[in-house]
């Protein structure tokens, strides 16, 4: 399953109250505008680009908790 497919499935399960609401952060090495748009249309909350820097990921996750 791709990340977009997984996101769509999770969002459907949330609508059916089968899984709790959650934030979904995609990660891509390509990062074309079209790809990021597809991720967001699938229901992701954010898309980050590789390589991932640990402190940047911590910051992003911290913002979701706030």
PDBQT receptor file of N, H, CA, C and O in Angstrom, charges set to zero:
ATOM      1  N   UNK A   1       0.837  -1.171   0.000  1.00  0.00    +0.000 N 
ATOM      2  CA  UNK A   1       0.000   0.000   0.000  1.00  0.00    +0.000 C 
ATOM      3  C   UNK A   1       0.885   1.239   0.000  1.00  0.00    +0.000 C 
ATOM      4  O   UNK A   1       1.882   1.284   0.721  1.00  0.00    +0.000 OA
ATOM      5  N   UNK A   2       0.545   2.220  -0.777  1.00  0.00    +0.000 N 
ATOM      6  H   UNK A   2      -0.265   2.183  -1.362  1.00  0.00    +0.000 HD
ATOM      7  CA  UNK A   2       1.302   3.462  -0.782  1.00  0.00    +0.000 C 
ATOM      8  C   UNK A   2       0.895   4.317   0.419  1.00  0.00    +0.000 C 
ATOM      9  O   UNK A   2      -0.084   4.020   1.103  1.00  0.00    +0.000 OA
ATOM     10  N   UNK A   3       1.648   5.361   0.659  1.00  0.00    +0.000 N 
ATOM     11  H   UNK A   3       2.444   5.602   0.103  1.00  0.00    +0.000 HD
ATOM     12  CA  UNK A   3       1.304   6.264   1.748  1.00  0.00    +0.000 C 
ATOM     13  C   UNK A   3      -0.052   6.925   1.536  1.00  0.00    +0.000 C 
ATOM     14  O   UNK A   3      -0.821   7.096   2.483  1.00  0.00    +0.000 OA
ATOM     15  N   UNK A   4      -0.342   7.292   0.300  1.00  0.00    +0.000 N 
ATOM     16  H   UNK A   4       0.282   7.154  -0.469  1.00  0.00    +0.000 HD
ATOM     17  CA  UNK A   4      -1.642   7.902  -0.009  1.00  0.00    +0.000 C 
ATOM     18  C   UNK A   4      -2.776   6.912   0.214  1.00  0.00    +0.000 C 
ATOM     19  O   UNK A   4      -3.814   7.268   0.771  1.00  0.00    +0.000 OA
ATOM     20  N   UNK A   5      -2.583   5.677  -0.218  1.00  0.00    +0.000 N 
ATOM     21  H   UNK A   5      -1.740   5.388  -0.671  1.00  0.00    +0.000 HD
ATOM     22  CA  UNK A   5      -3.610   4.648  -0.016  1.00  0.00    +0.000 C 
ATOM     23  C   UNK A   5      -3.830   4.388   1.475  1.00  0.00    +0.000 C 
ATOM     24  O   UNK A   5      -4.965   4.258   1.932  1.00  0.00    +0.000 OA
ATOM     25  N   UNK A   6      -2.748   4.317   2.213  1.00  0.00    +0.000 N 
ATOM     26  H   UNK A   6      -1.826   4.423   1.842  1.00  0.00    +0.000 HD
ATOM     27  CA  UNK A   6      -2.844   4.096   3.656  1.00  0.00    +0.000 C 
ATOM     28  C   UNK A   6      -3.584   5.238   4.336  1.00  0.00    +0.000 C 
ATOM     29  O   UNK A   6      -4.419   5.019   5.212  1.00  0.00    +0.000 OA
ATOM     30  N   UNK A   7      -3.266   6.458   3.920  1.00  0.00    +0.000 N 
ATOM     31  H   UNK A   7      -2.587   6.636   3.207  1.00  0.00    +0.000 HD
ATOM     32  CA  UNK A   7      -3.926   7.624   4.500  1.00  0.00    +0.000 C 
ATOM     33  C   UNK A   7      -5.424   7.598   4.213  1.00  0.00    +0.000 C 
ATOM     34  O   UNK A   7      -6.232   7.836   5.110  1.00  0.00    +0.000 OA
ATOM     35  N   UNK A   8      -5.793   7.313   2.985  1.00  0.00    +0.000 N 
ATOM     36  H   UNK A   8      -5.137   7.119   2.256  1.00  0.00    +0.000 HD
ATOM     37  CA  UNK A   8      -7.219   7.241   2.642  1.00  0.00    +0.000 C 
ATOM     38  C   UNK A   8      -7.932   6.184   3.485  1.00  0.00    +0.000 C 
ATOM     39  O   UNK A   8      -9.036   6.410   3.979  1.00  0.00    +0.000 OA
ATOM     40  N   UNK A   9      -7.290   5.038   3.639  1.00  0.00    +0.000 N 
ATOM     41  H   UNK A   9      -6.392   4.855   3.237  1.00  0.00    +0.000 HD
ATOM     42  CA  UNK A   9      -7.880   3.957   4.427  1.00  0.00    +0.000 C 
ATOM     43  C   UNK A   9      -8.040   4.375   5.894  1.00  0.00    +0.000 C 
ATOM     44  O   UNK A   9      -9.086   4.141   6.499  1.00  0.00    +0.000 OA
ATOM     45  N   UNK A  10      -7.008   4.987   6.455  1.00  0.00    +0.000 N 
ATOM     46  H   UNK A  10      -6.158   5.177   5.963  1.00  0.00    +0.000 HD
ATOM     47  CA  UNK A  10      -7.097   5.448   7.843  1.00  0.00    +0.000 C 
ATOM     48  C   UNK A  10      -8.195   6.493   8.020  1.00  0.00    +0.000 C 
ATOM     49  O   UNK A  10      -8.950   6.440   8.991  1.00  0.00    +0.000 OA
ATOM     50  N   UNK A  11      -8.289   7.430   7.100  1.00  0.00    +0.000 N 
ATOM     51  H   UNK A  11      -7.676   7.473   6.311  1.00  0.00    +0.000 HD
ATOM     52  CA  UNK A  11      -9.331   8.464   7.198  1.00  0.00    +0.000 C 
ATOM     53  C   UNK A  11     -10.724   7.839   7.100  1.00  0.00    +0.000 C 
ATOM     54  O   UNK A  11     -11.645   8.283   7.786  1.00  0.00    +0.000 OA
ATOM     55  N   UNK A  12     -10.891   6.815   6.259  1.00  0.00    +0.000 N 
ATOM     56  H   UNK A  12     -10.143   6.455   5.702  1.00  0.00    +0.000 HD
ATOM     57  CA  UNK A  12     -12.180   6.123   6.173  1.00  0.00    +0.000 C 
ATOM     58  C   UNK A  12     -12.493   5.418   7.488  1.00  0.00    +0.000 C 
ATOM     59  O   UNK A  12     -13.623   5.488   7.972  1.00  0.00    +0.000 OA
ATOM     60  N   UNK A  13     -11.520   4.750   8.062  1.00  0.00    +0.000 N 
ATOM     61  H   UNK A  13     -10.602   4.694   7.669  1.00  0.00    +0.000 HD
ATOM     62  CA  UNK A  13     -11.727   4.077   9.343  1.00  0.00    +0.000 C 
ATOM     63  C   UNK A  13     -12.055   5.076  10.444  1.00  0.00    +0.000 C 
ATOM     64  O   UNK A  13     -12.822   4.762  11.355  1.00  0.00    +0.000 OA
ATOM     65  N   UNK A  14     -11.489   6.263  10.373  1.00  0.00    +0.000 N 
ATOM     66  H   UNK A  14     -10.865   6.518   9.633  1.00  0.00    +0.000 HD
ATOM     67  CA  UNK A  14     -11.817   7.309  11.345  1.00  0.00    +0.000 C 
ATOM     68  C   UNK A  14     -13.274   7.743  11.183  1.00  0.00    +0.000 C 
ATOM     69  O   UNK A  14     -13.983   7.914  12.175  1.00  0.00    +0.000 OA
ATOM     70  N   UNK A  15     -13.722   7.921   9.943  1.00  0.00    +0.000 N 
ATOM     71  H   UNK A  15     -13.146   7.782   9.138  1.00  0.00    +0.000 HD
ATOM     72  CA  UNK A  15     -15.117   8.313   9.704  1.00  0.00    +0.000 C 
ATOM     73  C   UNK A  15     -16.083   7.260  10.240  1.00  0.00    +0.000 C 
ATOM     74  O   UNK A  15     -17.194   7.580  10.661  1.00  0.00    +0.000 OA
ATOM     75  N   UNK A  16     -15.648   6.003  10.220  1.00  0.00    +0.000 N 
ATOM     76  H   UNK A  16     -14.745   5.743   9.878  1.00  0.00    +0.000 HD
ATOM     77  CA  UNK A  16     -16.463   4.900  10.726  1.00  0.00    +0.000 C 
ATOM     78  C   UNK A  16     -16.267   4.681  12.227  1.00  0.00    +0.000 C 
ATOM     79  O   UNK A  16     -16.819   3.740  12.797  1.00  0.00    +0.000 OA
ATOM     80  N   UNK A  17     -15.491   5.541  12.858  1.00  0.00    +0.000 N 
ATOM     81  H   UNK A  17     -15.043   6.306  12.396  1.00  0.00    +0.000 HD
ATOM     82  CA  UNK A  17     -15.177   5.451  14.296  1.00  0.00    +0.000 C 
ATOM     83  C   UNK A  17     -14.535   4.117  14.671  1.00  0.00    +0.000 C 
ATOM     84  O   UNK A  17     -14.775   3.595  15.759  1.00  0.00    +0.000 OA
ATOM     85  N   UNK A  18     -13.723   3.569  13.775  1.00  0.00    +0.000 N 
ATOM     86  H   UNK A  18     -13.528   3.994  12.891  1.00  0.00    +0.000 HD
ATOM     87  CA  UNK A  18     -13.020   2.317  14.037  1.00  0.00    +0.000 C 
ATOM     88  C   UNK A  18     -11.603   2.549  14.543  1.00  0.00    +0.000 C 
ATOM     89  O   UNK A  18     -11.009   1.673  15.171  1.00  0.00    +0.000 OA
ATOM     90  N   UNK A  19     -11.073   3.721  14.271  1.00  0.00    +0.000 N 
ATOM     91  H   UNK A  19     -11.556   4.433  13.762  1.00  0.00    +0.000 HD
ATOM     92  CA  UNK A  19      -9.764   4.116  14.812  1.00  0.00    +0.000 C 
ATOM     93  C   UNK A  19      -9.885   5.562  15.286  1.00  0.00    +0.000 C 
ATOM     94  O   UNK A  19     -10.697   6.323  14.761  1.00  0.00    +0.000 OA
ATOM     95  N   UNK A  20      -9.072   5.945  16.286  1.00  0.00    +0.000 N 
ATOM     96  H   UNK A  20      -8.412   5.327  16.713  1.00  0.00    +0.000 HD
ATOM     97  CA  UNK A  20      -9.148   7.325  16.781  1.00  0.00    +0.000 C 
ATOM     98  C   UNK A  20      -8.581   8.316  15.768  1.00  0.00    +0.000 C 
ATOM     99  O   UNK A  20      -7.813   7.948  14.880  1.00  0.00    +0.000 OA
ATOM    100  N   UNK A  21      -8.970   9.568  15.916  1.00  0.00    +0.000 N 
ATOM    101  H   UNK A  21      -9.595   9.867  16.638  1.00  0.00    +0.000 HD
ATOM    102  CA  UNK A  21      -8.414  10.627  15.073  1.00  0.00    +0.000 C 
ATOM    103  C   UNK A  21      -6.919  10.745  15.343  1.00  0.00    +0.000 C 
ATOM    104  O   UNK A  21      -6.462  10.585  16.475  1.00  0.00    +0.000 OA
ATOM    105  N   UNK A  22      -6.172  11.027  14.290  1.00  0.00    +0.000 N 
ATOM    106  H   UNK A  22      -6.542  11.157  13.370  1.00  0.00    +0.000 HD
ATOM    107  CA  UNK A  22      -4.722  11.148  14.417  1.00  0.00    +0.000 C 
ATOM    108  C   UNK A  22      -4.192  12.071  13.340  1.00  0.00    +0.000 C 
ATOM    109  O   UNK A  22      -4.844  12.291  12.319  1.00  0.00    +0.000 OA
ATOM    110  N   UNK A  23      -3.027  12.601  13.570  1.00  0.00    +0.000 N 
ATOM    111  H   UNK A  23      -2.498  12.422  14.399  1.00  0.00    +0.000 HD
ATOM    112  CA  UNK A  23      -2.332  13.382  12.558  1.00  0.00    +0.000 C 
ATOM    113  C   UNK A  23      -1.533  12.419  11.695  1.00  0.00    +0.000 C 
ATOM    114  O   UNK A  23      -0.983  11.438  12.196  1.00  0.00    +0.000 OA
ATOM    115  N   UNK A  24      -1.469  12.698  10.406  1.00  0.00    +0.000 N 
ATOM    116  H   UNK A  24      -1.915  13.495   9.999  1.00  0.00    +0.000 HD
ATOM    117  CA  UNK A  24      -0.694  11.867   9.487  1.00  0.00    +0.000 C 
ATOM    118  C   UNK A  24       0.315  12.756   8.780  1.00  0.00    +0.000 C 
ATOM    119  O   UNK A  24      -0.045  13.731   8.120  1.00  0.00    +0.000 OA
ATOM    120  N   UNK A  25       1.585  12.401   8.930  1.00  0.00    +0.000 N 
ATOM    121  H   UNK A  25       1.877  11.609   9.465  1.00  0.00    +0.000 HD
ATOM    122  CA  UNK A  25       2.675  13.142   8.306  1.00  0.00    +0.000 C 
ATOM    123  C   UNK A  25       3.325  12.237   7.271  1.00  0.00    +0.000 C 
ATOM    124  O   UNK A  25       3.859  11.180   7.606  1.00  0.00    +0.000 OA
ATOM    125  N   UNK A  26       3.277  12.656   6.019  1.00  0.00    +0.000 N 
ATOM    126  H   UNK A  26       2.844  13.514   5.746  1.00  0.00    +0.000 HD
ATOM    127  CA  UNK A  26       3.920  11.914   4.956  1.00  0.00    +0.000 C 
ATOM    128  C   UNK A  26       5.376  12.311   4.834  1.00  0.00    +0.000 C 
ATOM    129  O   UNK A  26       5.785  13.373   5.302  1.00  0.00    +0.000 OA
ATOM    130  N   UNK A  27       6.144  11.457   4.206  1.00  0.00    +0.000 N 
ATOM    131  H   UNK A  27       5.811  10.594   3.826  1.00  0.00    +0.000 HD
ATOM    132  CA  UNK A  27       7.572  11.717   4.015  1.00  0.00    +0.000 C 
ATOM    133  C   UNK A  27       7.940  11.268   2.608  1.00  0.00    +0.000 C 
ATOM    134  O   UNK A  27       7.625  10.149   2.201  1.00  0.00    +0.000 OA
ATOM    135  N   UNK A  28       8.605  12.141   1.873  1.00  0.00    +0.000 N 
ATOM    136  H   UNK A  28       8.861  13.050   2.203  1.00  0.00    +0.000 HD
ATOM    137  CA  UNK A  28       8.949  11.821   0.497  1.00  0.00    +0.000 C 
ATOM    138  C   UNK A  28      10.383  12.233   0.171  1.00  0.00    +0.000 C 
ATOM    139  O   UNK A  28      10.923  13.185   0.734  1.00  0.00    +0.000 OA
ATOM    140  N   UNK A  29      10.969  11.495  -0.739  1.00  0.00    +0.000 N 
ATOM    141  H   UNK A  29      10.530  10.721  -1.196  1.00  0.00    +0.000 HD
ATOM    142  CA  UNK A  29      12.298  11.853  -1.221  1.00  0.00    +0.000 C 
ATOM    143  C   UNK A  29      12.183  12.698  -2.487  1.00  0.00    +0.000 C 
ATOM    144  O   UNK A  29      13.127  13.398  -2.852  1.00  0.00    +0.000 OA
ATOM    145  N   UNK A  30      11.049  12.638  -3.147  1.00  0.00    +0.000 N 
ATOM    146  H   UNK A  30      10.282  12.069  -2.850  1.00  0.00    +0.000 HD
ATOM    147  CA  UNK A  30      10.878  13.334  -4.418  1.00  0.00    +0.000 C 
ATOM    148  C   UNK A  30      10.436  14.772  -4.206  1.00  0.00    +0.000 C 
ATOM    149  O   UNK A  30      11.129  15.705  -4.612  1.00  0.00    +0.000 OA
ATOM    150  N   UNK A  31       9.309  14.949  -3.584  1.00  0.00    +0.000 N 
ATOM    151  H   UNK A  31       8.746  14.191  -3.254  1.00  0.00    +0.000 HD
ATOM    152  CA  UNK A  31       8.862  16.282  -3.200  1.00  0.00    +0.000 C 
ATOM    153  C   UNK A  31       8.392  17.178  -4.317  1.00  0.00    +0.000 C 
ATOM    154  O   UNK A  31       8.399  18.400  -4.168  1.00  0.00    +0.000 OA
ATOM    155  N   UNK A  32       7.980  16.601  -5.440  1.00  0.00    +0.000 N 
ATOM    156  H   UNK A  32       7.975  15.608  -5.561  1.00  0.00    +0.000 HD
ATOM    157  CA  UNK A  32       7.420  17.459  -6.483  1.00  0.00    +0.000 C 
ATOM    158  C   UNK A  32       6.113  18.046  -5.975  1.00  0.00    +0.000 C 
ATOM    159  O   UNK A  32       5.449  17.461  -5.119  1.00  0.00    +0.000 OA
ATOM    160  N   UNK A  33       5.756  19.183  -6.498  1.00  0.00    +0.000 N 
ATOM    161  H   UNK A  33       6.296  19.659  -7.193  1.00  0.00    +0.000 HD
ATOM    162  CA  UNK A  33       4.516  19.834  -6.069  1.00  0.00    +0.000 C 
ATOM    163  C   UNK A  33       3.311  18.922  -6.302  1.00  0.00    +0.000 C 
ATOM    164  O   UNK A  33       2.385  18.902  -5.492  1.00  0.00    +0.000 OA
ATOM    165  N   UNK A  34       3.318  18.174  -7.397  1.00  0.00    +0.000 N 
ATOM    166  H   UNK A  34       4.070  18.190  -8.055  1.00  0.00    +0.000 HD
ATOM    167  CA  UNK A  34       2.204  17.274  -7.712  1.00  0.00    +0.000 C 
ATOM    168  C   UNK A  34       2.104  16.150  -6.695  1.00  0.00    +0.000 C 
ATOM    169  O   UNK A  34       1.006  15.784  -6.276  1.00  0.00    +0.000 OA
ATOM    170  N   UNK A  35       3.250  15.599  -6.294  1.00  0.00    +0.000 N 
ATOM    171  H   UNK A  35       4.142  15.897  -6.634  1.00  0.00    +0.000 HD
ATOM    172  CA  UNK A  35       3.250  14.516  -5.324  1.00  0.00    +0.000 C 
ATOM    173  C   UNK A  35       2.759  15.002  -3.968  1.00  0.00    +0.000 C 
ATOM    174  O   UNK A  35       1.936  14.344  -3.331  1.00  0.00    +0.000 OA
ATOM    175  N   UNK A  36       3.252  16.133  -3.531  1.00  0.00    +0.000 N 
ATOM    176  H   UNK A  36       3.921  16.668  -4.048  1.00  0.00    +0.000 HD
ATOM    177  CA  UNK A  36       2.826  16.688  -2.248  1.00  0.00    +0.000 C 
ATOM    178  C   UNK A  36       1.321  16.978  -2.290  1.00  0.00    +0.000 C 
ATOM    179  O   UNK A  36       0.617  16.731  -1.311  1.00  0.00    +0.000 OA
ATOM    180  N   UNK A  37       0.834  17.493  -3.400  1.00  0.00    +0.000 N 
ATOM    181  H   UNK A  37       1.407  17.693  -4.195  1.00  0.00    +0.000 HD
ATOM    182  CA  UNK A  37      -0.593  17.767  -3.543  1.00  0.00    +0.000 C 
ATOM    183  C   UNK A  37      -1.405  16.483  -3.427  1.00  0.00    +0.000 C 
ATOM    184  O   UNK A  37      -2.453  16.474  -2.781  1.00  0.00    +0.000 OA
ATOM    185  N   UNK A  38      -0.942  15.406  -4.039  1.00  0.00    +0.000 N 
ATOM    186  H   UNK A  38      -0.091  15.413  -4.564  1.00  0.00    +0.000 HD
ATOM    187  CA  UNK A  38      -1.636  14.107  -3.934  1.00  0.00    +0.000 C 
ATOM    188  C   UNK A  38      -1.683  13.645  -2.483  1.00  0.00    +0.000 C 
ATOM    189  O   UNK A  38      -2.707  13.139  -2.025  1.00  0.00    +0.000 OA
ATOM    190  N   UNK A  39      -0.585  13.815  -1.764  1.00  0.00    +0.000 N 
ATOM    191  H   UNK A  39       0.247  14.226  -2.136  1.00  0.00    +0.000 HD
ATOM    192  CA  UNK A  39      -0.564  13.420  -0.350  1.00  0.00    +0.000 C 
ATOM    193  C   UNK A  39      -1.597  14.207   0.445  1.00  0.00    +0.000 C 
ATOM    194  O   UNK A  39      -2.337  13.643   1.250  1.00  0.00    +0.000 OA
ATOM    195  N   UNK A  40      -1.638  15.505   0.214  1.00  0.00    +0.000 N 
ATOM    196  H   UNK A  40      -1.037  15.963  -0.439  1.00  0.00    +0.000 HD
ATOM    197  CA  UNK A  40      -2.556  16.349   0.963  1.00  0.00    +0.000 C 
ATOM    198  C   UNK A  40      -4.010  16.025   0.594  1.00  0.00    +0.000 C 
ATOM    199  O   UNK A  40      -4.884  16.007   1.461  1.00  0.00    +0.000 OA
ATOM    200  N   UNK A  41      -4.259  15.772  -0.683  1.00  0.00    +0.000 N 
ATOM    201  H   UNK A  41      -3.549  15.786  -1.387  1.00  0.00    +0.000 HD
ATOM    202  CA  UNK A  41      -5.610  15.394  -1.119  1.00  0.00    +0.000 C 
ATOM    203  C   UNK A  41      -6.043  14.067  -0.516  1.00  0.00    +0.000 C 
ATOM    204  O   UNK A  41      -7.234  13.842  -0.303  1.00  0.00    +0.000 OA
ATOM    205  N   UNK A  42      -5.087  13.186  -0.239  1.00  0.00    +0.000 N 
ATOM    206  H   UNK A  42      -4.119  13.368  -0.411  1.00  0.00    +0.000 HD
ATOM    207  CA  UNK A  42      -5.396  11.898   0.379  1.00  0.00    +0.000 C 
ATOM    208  C   UNK A  42      -5.790  12.055   1.837  1.00  0.00    +0.000 C 
ATOM    209  O   UNK A  42      -6.392  11.154   2.422  1.00  0.00    +0.000 OA
ATOM    210  N   UNK A  43      -5.449  13.205   2.429  1.00  0.00    +0.000 N 
ATOM    211  H   UNK A  43      -4.960  13.937   1.954  1.00  0.00    +0.000 HD
ATOM    212  CA  UNK A  43      -5.838  13.445   3.813  1.00  0.00    +0.000 C 
ATOM    213  C   UNK A  43      -4.701  13.606   4.789  1.00  0.00    +0.000 C 
ATOM    214  O   UNK A  43      -4.924  13.679   5.998  1.00  0.00    +0.000 OA
ATOM    215  N   UNK A  44      -3.471  13.662   4.280  1.00  0.00    +0.000 N 
ATOM    216  H   UNK A  44      -3.289  13.602   3.299  1.00  0.00    +0.000 HD
ATOM    217  CA  UNK A  44      -2.343  13.883   5.188  1.00  0.00    +0.000 C 
ATOM    218  C   UNK A  44      -2.410  15.297   5.749  1.00  0.00    +0.000 C 
ATOM    219  O   UNK A  44      -2.922  16.213   5.106  1.00  0.00    +0.000 OA
ATOM    220  N   UNK A  45      -1.891  15.454   6.946  1.00  0.00    +0.000 N 
ATOM    221  H   UNK A  45      -1.475  14.709   7.469  1.00  0.00    +0.000 HD
ATOM    222  CA  UNK A  45      -1.856  16.767   7.579  1.00  0.00    +0.000 C 
ATOM    223  C   UNK A  45      -0.633  17.561   7.158  1.00  0.00    +0.000 C 
ATOM    224  O   UNK A  45      -0.647  18.792   7.176  1.00  0.00    +0.000 OA
ATOM    225  N   UNK A  46       0.420  16.861   6.780  1.00  0.00    +0.000 N 
ATOM    226  H   UNK A  46       0.431  15.861   6.766  1.00  0.00    +0.000 HD
ATOM    227  CA  UNK A  46       1.679  17.508   6.436  1.00  0.00    +0.000 C 
ATOM    228  C   UNK A  46       2.521  16.536   5.629  1.00  0.00    +0.000 C 
ATOM    229  O   UNK A  46       2.398  15.321   5.783  1.00  0.00    +0.000 OA
ATOM    230  N   UNK A  47       3.370  17.068   4.776  1.00  0.00    +0.000 N 
ATOM    231  H   UNK A  47       3.469  18.055   4.651  1.00  0.00    +0.000 HD
ATOM    232  CA  UNK A  47       4.328  16.254   4.033  1.00  0.00    +0.000 C 
ATOM    233  C   UNK A  47       5.707  16.862   4.233  1.00  0.00    +0.000 C 
ATOM    234  O   UNK A  47       5.915  18.044   3.962  1.00  0.00    +0.000 OA
ATOM    235  N   UNK A  48       6.642  16.060   4.704  1.00  0.00    +0.000 N 
ATOM    236  H   UNK A  48       6.473  15.099   4.925  1.00  0.00    +0.000 HD
ATOM    237  CA  UNK A  48       8.008  16.527   4.889  1.00  0.00    +0.000 C 
ATOM    238  C   UNK A  48       8.911  15.827   3.869  1.00  0.00    +0.000 C 
ATOM    239  O   UNK A  48       8.550  14.797   3.300  1.00  0.00    +0.000 OA
ATOM    240  N   UNK A  49      10.082  16.407   3.657  1.00  0.00    +0.000 N 
ATOM    241  H   UNK A  49      10.376  17.244   4.119  1.00  0.00    +0.000 HD
ATOM    242  CA  UNK A  49      11.000  15.898   2.638  1.00  0.00    +0.000 C 
ATOM    243  C   UNK A  49      12.248  15.292   3.271  1.00  0.00    +0.000 C 
ATOM    244  O   UNK A  49      12.754  15.769   4.286  1.00  0.00    +0.000 OA
ATOM    245  N   UNK A  50      12.725  14.228   2.639  1.00  0.00    +0.000 N 
ATOM    246  H   UNK A  50      12.314  13.840   1.814  1.00  0.00    +0.000 HD
ATOM    247  CA  UNK A  50      13.974  13.606   3.058  1.00  0.00    +0.000 C 
ATOM    248  C   UNK A  50      15.131  14.440   2.544  1.00  0.00    +0.000 C 
ATOM    249  O   UNK A  50      14.970  15.112   1.525  1.00  0.00    +0.000 OA
ATOM    250  N   UNK A  51      16.251  14.435   3.171  1.00  0.00    +0.000 N 
ATOM    251  H   UNK A  51      16.382  13.889   3.998  1.00  0.00    +0.000 HD
ATOM    252  CA  UNK A  51      16.536  13.729   4.419  1.00  0.00    +0.000 C 
ATOM    253  C   UNK A  51      15.885  14.440   5.606  1.00  0.00    +0.000 C 
ATOM    254  O   UNK A  51      15.738  15.662   5.624  1.00  0.00    +0.000 OA
ATOM    255  N   UNK A  52      15.511  13.647   6.577  1.00  0.00    +0.000 N 
ATOM    256  H   UNK A  52      15.631  12.655   6.562  1.00  0.00    +0.000 HD
ATOM    257  CA  UNK A  52      14.839  14.161   7.765  1.00  0.00    +0.000 C 
ATOM    258  C   UNK A  52      15.891  14.485   8.818  1.00  0.00    +0.000 C 
ATOM    259  O   UNK A  52      16.789  13.686   9.087  1.00  0.00    +0.000 OA
ATOM    260  N   UNK A  53      15.766  15.647   9.397  1.00  0.00    +0.000 N 
ATOM    261  H   UNK A  53      15.037  16.296   9.179  1.00  0.00    +0.000 HD
ATOM    262  CA  UNK A  53      16.651  16.067  10.479  1.00  0.00    +0.000 C 
ATOM    263  C   UNK A  53      15.870  15.895  11.777  1.00  0.00    +0.000 C 
ATOM    264  O   UNK A  53      14.755  16.402  11.904  1.00  0.00    +0.000 OA
ATOM    265  N   UNK A  54      16.446  15.190  12.731  1.00  0.00    +0.000 N 
ATOM    266  H   UNK A  54      17.352  14.778  12.627  1.00  0.00    +0.000 HD
ATOM    267  CA  UNK A  54      15.745  14.814  13.957  1.00  0.00    +0.000 C 
ATOM    268  C   UNK A  54      15.118  16.005  14.673  1.00  0.00    +0.000 C 
ATOM    269  O   UNK A  54      13.954  15.931  15.066  1.00  0.00    +0.000 OA
ATOM    270  N   UNK A  55      15.848  17.092  14.851  1.00  0.00    +0.000 N 
ATOM    271  H   UNK A  55      16.794  17.152  14.531  1.00  0.00    +0.000 HD
ATOM    272  CA  UNK A  55      15.282  18.216  15.604  1.00  0.00    +0.000 C 
ATOM    273  C   UNK A  55      14.128  18.864  14.853  1.00  0.00    +0.000 C 
ATOM    274  O   UNK A  55      13.211  19.395  15.479  1.00  0.00    +0.000 OA
ATOM    275  N   UNK A  56      14.156  18.832  13.515  1.00  0.00    +0.000 N 
ATOM    276  H   UNK A  56      14.901  18.401  13.007  1.00  0.00    +0.000 HD
ATOM    277  CA  UNK A  56      13.042  19.379  12.747  1.00  0.00    +0.000 C 
ATOM    278  C   UNK A  56      11.796  18.508  12.915  1.00  0.00    +0.000 C 
ATOM    279  O   UNK A  56      10.685  19.026  13.034  1.00  0.00    +0.000 OA
ATOM    280  N   UNK A  57      11.980  17.197  12.925  1.00  0.00    +0.000 N 
ATOM    281  H   UNK A  57      12.882  16.776  12.829  1.00  0.00    +0.000 HD
ATOM    282  CA  UNK A  57      10.861  16.283  13.143  1.00  0.00    +0.000 C 
ATOM    283  C   UNK A  57      10.294  16.470  14.549  1.00  0.00    +0.000 C 
ATOM    284  O   UNK A  57       9.076  16.486  14.724  1.00  0.00    +0.000 OA
ATOM    285  N   UNK A  58      11.155  16.612  15.545  1.00  0.00    +0.000 N 
ATOM    286  H   UNK A  58      12.145  16.599  15.403  1.00  0.00    +0.000 HD
ATOM    287  CA  UNK A  58      10.696  16.859  16.906  1.00  0.00    +0.000 C 
ATOM    288  C   UNK A  58       9.865  18.136  16.973  1.00  0.00    +0.000 C 
ATOM    289  O   UNK A  58       8.836  18.173  17.648  1.00  0.00    +0.000 OA
ATOM    290  N   UNK A  59      10.301  19.172  16.282  1.00  0.00    +0.000 N 
ATOM    291  H   UNK A  59      11.137  19.142  15.734  1.00  0.00    +0.000 HD
ATOM    292  CA  UNK A  59       9.581  20.438  16.273  1.00  0.00    +0.000 C 
ATOM    293  C   UNK A  59       8.198  20.255  15.661  1.00  0.00    +0.000 C 
ATOM    294  O   UNK A  59       7.209  20.732  16.217  1.00  0.00    +0.000 OA
ATOM    295  N   UNK A  60       8.119  19.573  14.531  1.00  0.00    +0.000 N 
ATOM    296  H   UNK A  60       8.923  19.185  14.079  1.00  0.00    +0.000 HD
ATOM    297  CA  UNK A  60       6.848  19.338  13.867  1.00  0.00    +0.000 C 
ATOM    298  C   UNK A  60       5.904  18.553  14.769  1.00  0.00    +0.000 C 
ATOM    299  O   UNK A  60       4.740  18.923  14.927  1.00  0.00    +0.000 OA
ATOM    300  N   UNK A  61       6.397  17.484  15.353  1.00  0.00    +0.000 N 
ATOM    301  H   UNK A  61       7.342  17.183  15.225  1.00  0.00    +0.000 HD
ATOM    302  CA  UNK A  61       5.552  16.670  16.221  1.00  0.00    +0.000 C 
ATOM    303  C   UNK A  61       5.118  17.447  17.463  1.00  0.00    +0.000 C 
ATOM    304  O   UNK A  61       3.998  17.279  17.945  1.00  0.00    +0.000 OA
ATOM    305  N   UNK A  62       5.995  18.286  17.971  1.00  0.00    +0.000 N 
ATOM    306  H   UNK A  62       6.905  18.423  17.579  1.00  0.00    +0.000 HD
ATOM    307  CA  UNK A  62       5.653  19.124  19.116  1.00  0.00    +0.000 C 
ATOM    308  C   UNK A  62       4.529  20.104  18.782  1.00  0.00    +0.000 C 
ATOM    309  O   UNK A  62       3.681  20.392  19.626  1.00  0.00    +0.000 OA
ATOM    310  N   UNK A  63       4.525  20.603  17.575  1.00  0.00    +0.000 N 
ATOM    311  H   UNK A  63       5.214  20.369  16.889  1.00  0.00    +0.000 HD
ATOM    312  CA  UNK A  63       3.465  21.526  17.156  1.00  0.00    +0.000 C 
ATOM    313  C   UNK A  63       2.124  20.813  17.093  1.00  0.00    +0.000 C 
ATOM    314  O   UNK A  63       1.093  21.428  17.366  1.00  0.00    +0.000 OA
ATOM    315  N   UNK A  64       2.111  19.535  16.741  1.00  0.00    +0.000 N 
ATOM    316  H   UNK A  64       2.949  19.036  16.520  1.00  0.00    +0.000 HD
ATOM    317  CA  UNK A  64       0.869  18.775  16.710  1.00  0.00    +0.000 C 
ATOM    318  C   UNK A  64       0.323  18.549  18.111  1.00  0.00    +0.000 C 
ATOM    319  O   UNK A  64      -0.891  18.493  18.307  1.00  0.00    +0.000 OA
ATOM    320  N   UNK A  65       1.211  18.419  19.079  1.00  0.00    +0.000 N 
ATOM    321  H   UNK A  65       2.197  18.464  18.920  1.00  0.00    +0.000 HD
ATOM    322  CA  UNK A  65       0.783  18.177  20.459  1.00  0.00    +0.000 C 
ATOM    323  C   UNK A  65       0.183  19.425  21.086  1.00  0.00    +0.000 C 
ATOM    324  O   UNK A  65      -0.675  19.324  21.962  1.00  0.00    +0.000 OA
ATOM    325  N   UNK A  66       0.618  20.586  20.653  1.00  0.00    +0.000 N 
ATOM    326  H   UNK A  66       1.316  20.668  19.941  1.00  0.00    +0.000 HD
ATOM    327  CA  UNK A  66       0.181  21.848  21.271  1.00  0.00    +0.000 C 
ATOM    328  C   UNK A  66      -1.281  22.137  21.048  1.00  0.00    +0.000 C 
ATOM    329  O   UNK A  66      -1.785  23.160  21.509  1.00  0.00    +0.000 OA
TER     330      UNK A  66
